Amino acid sequence: MQSINPGETDDLSVTFWGTRGTRMVTGDGFTRYGRKTICAEVRCGRRVIVLDAGSGLVPLGSAMMGNGIRAFDLLLTHAHYDHVEGIPFFEPFYDPGFSIGFWSGKLKGIDRTRDIVDGLMKEPYFPIRREKFRAGIRYHDLEDGASIDLGDGIMVYTMRLHHPGGATGYRIEYGGKRFAFITDTAHAPGQRDAALVSFLKDADAFAYDCSYVDEEFPRFASFGHSTWEEAERLRKEAGARHVFGIHHMPFRDDAALDRIAARMERDMANCTVTKDGMQIRL
């Protein structure tokens, strides 16, 4: 998989490098939709924003080493393993030629963004400390509802999500386009989250936590995730154009996701089952 070349377009584009939730998967039944955990690359013209640092971050890092990108921002939704496990193996962190803005919001038990990395990379869990990083990394701590002006006409807006320990949703606006990234979050059956509907208002596209379907949701309601049907309800109420379902659970193999994709094509034409490697331009 190759990332979109810098300078190729002035549009807002998204590449999904990892779409799995909870953990990576292996085996012949998991080939077409992907095996890596959450990571997306957003291009705003020549600028790059990386959303989450699951295992999909690793091949993205390898691509960056050869495509001329040397500066970007990394925004974490939260620090559960499936969203940060790529950090110790991300090549640009060890290269002094890179300049990286590293952002996260408020999380239970975490005072600063840099504490996420320190907690992940320490004995006896990992042999290499953060001090081995050679890139120029600037750590930023986000308040709930913060707005970030990244320059070059790029604005990032945030909101707090409903997930154990906390999580942050992001909306990126550039060139008249809007893309939002909403994972991990839960919903209350029969109720729309008014704040989230407002946050997604008129989005050209958003990625959303589609871990479950409505019929199985009662068994997992306390886990901090949502459903395909809720994604479509949010899309309609917010007037958004398209929703891309992410955070595929480990028990969803290719056959199970094929069945969901067939249902989306039949009943929810503006809702797509996202695959590792999928690229979209808005």
N, C-alpha and C positions, 0 to 999 in steps of 0.2 A: 504494500500500500504506500502510495506517495502523497505527501501533503501538497496543497495547492501552492504553486510558486508565488513568492512575494512579487508584487507589482503586476501580476497577471491580470488583475481586475480591481476596479475601485468599488465593487459591490461588497456587501456583507455576505460572507460564506461560512459554512460550518462543516467540519469533518469530525465524525464520531470515531474515535480511536478505541473506545471501550464502552460497551452498553450493558454489561452484566452487573447485577447487584449481589450483595452478600458475600460471594466468593467467586473465584475463577472456576471454570469447568473444564473437563477433559473428556475424551472419548469420541467415538465415531458419530454419536448422535448430536454433536455440538460443532458442526463445521460451517454451516451456512449463515448463521446469525452472529457467530463470534463467541469467544471464550474469555475475553478480557473484561476487567471491571472498569468503572466509570471514568471516562476522560473525553473531553471534546476540545477541538481547536477552532477558534473563531477568528476569521480574517476580516479586518476592517481596512480595506485597501492594502497598504504595506504593513500595517500593524497586526500583531498577533496577541490574542488573549486565550489562555488555556483554562478550561473549566474542569476542576477536580483532577486528582492525581492517582487514580487507580492504576491497575497494571497496564492499561492502555497508554499510560504516560511513557512507558519504556520504548516502544517502537516510535512514538512521536519524537522522543529525544534523539534516537538514532537518525531519524529523518532530518531533524534540525542541524545535526552536525555537518550535513552535506548540502544544505539548501540555502545557505547564506543568512539565515535568521540568527541574529546575535542579541536581540533585545525583545522581551515580551513580558506580559503580566500573567501570573498564575493565581486564580481565584478559587479558593476551596469553599464548598458548601458546608462541610464539617469534617471531622477527623476520624470517623469509623474506618476500619481497615480497608474496606473495599473502595474507599475514596482517597487513600493516602499511601497504599502499599507500593506504588511505583516510585515514591520519592527517593529511597536509597539507591535506586538503580537508574536514575535519570542522568544521562551523560552530561548535559549542559551544566549541571550543578558543580561538576568537577573541572570545568574549563574556564580559565580566567578571562576568556574572550567574551563571555556572556554577561549581560546585564538584565536582572530579573526583579520585577516587583512581585512580592509574595503577599497575598491578602487573605484574611479570614475574618469571620464575625465572631460573636460571643458564643462560647461553648462551655458547658459544665465542666469544671475542673481545669480549665485552661485560661490563663491570664493574658497571654500574648501569643501572637501567631508563631513566633519562633519557638515557643514551648511545645508546639505540635511536633516539630522536627526533633527537638531534643528528647521528647518522650518516646518517639519512634525509633531513634537511632542511639541506643545505649545498651551496655551490657546488662543482663546476659542475653538480650533479645537480638542485638545486632552488633557486630564487632567494630563498626566504623562510626565515629562521632561526626556531628555537623561541622566541626572545625576542619574536616578534610575538604569541605566544599571550597572551590577556588573562584567561582563566579562572583560577580558583584551582586549581592542579594540585599534588597531593601524590604524589611518586614513591615507590614501595615496592619493595624488592628482596626476593625470596622465596628462602628456602633450600629444598632438596629435602625433600619431605614436610611442608612447613609447613601449619599450620592457621590460618585467619583467622576471627576473630569480628567480623563486620561490624555487629553490633548488631541490634536488632529481631528477634531470634530467627534470624538468618541465619548459618550456618556454612559456610565454604568450606574444602575439603580438597584437597591437591595431591599429585601424584606425578610423578616423572620418567619421560618416555616415551623410546622408542627411535627417535631421528631424528638425522640428521647435524647437528651443531652444538648439539643439545639441544632439548628441548621439554618443556612442562609440561601435565599433564592436570589437570582441575578437577572436583570434585564439590560441588554446592551442595545444602544441606539446609535446608529451611524448612517449617514447618507440618506436619511428619511426612512430607514428600515429599523424594525424592532425584532429582536430575538431574545427569548427568556429561557432560563434554565432552572427548572423546579424539581429538585430531588434532594433529599428524601422528605416526604411530607405525608401526613394523614388527613382524612376528611371525616366529617360527621355525616352519616347517611341521611339523605333527605334535606340537607342544608348545603347551600353554597357558601364558601368563604368569601364574604364581600370584599375583604381587603385583597385577596388573591385575584378575584375577578377584576377589580380596579387595576391591579398591577399588570394584568395580562391584556388590558383593554386595547383592542385594535392591533395586537401583535401580528406581525407577518408570519411568525412561527414561534412555537415554544416546545422545548423538550420537557416531558413530564413523567413522574414516577408512576409507571404502570405495572407494578409488581403483581397485582392480582386482578381478578374479575369480580364483579359484584357478588356473585353467588357464593364465592369462597371467602369474601372479605370478613364476615362475622368471626371466623376462626382466627383472624390475624389483625383484628381492629386495633389492638394495643401496640402493634409492632412499629407504627410510625410510617406506614406506606399507604399507597392509594391504588386506584383501579383504572382500567381502560375506559369503562363507562363514565367515570368521574372526569377523566381527561376530556372526553367529548362534551360532557355537560358544561365544563368550564369554558371550552373553546367556543361553544355556541353563545353562552351568556356574555363572554368577554368580547365577542365579535372578532375573534382571532381567525386567521386564515387556515392555519394547519397546526397539528400537534404531532410530535414524534415521541412515541412511547419508548422509554428506557427503563433500566433497572430490572432486566429480565431475571427472574429467580432461577436458582440452580435446578429446580425440578421441571423447568420448561426447556425441553430439548427442541431440536429443529421441528419435529413433527407437531409438538404442542404449539409452537410459535406459528407454524404453517396454518394451523386451525384458527388461531387468533387473526392472522393476516387475512384469511379468507373471509372471516366475519367482518373485519374492518372494511374490506373491499365491498362487501355486500351492504353493510348497514351504516358504516361510518367512513365515508370516502375521504374525509379530510383528516383521518387519523392513520399514521403509518407505523408499522413495526420496524424499529430502527435496527440496523445491523452494524457490526464493526466494519469500518471502512466506508460507510455511506457518506457522501458529500452532497450538500445542498447549497444553492445560491439563492438569495432572497432578492 
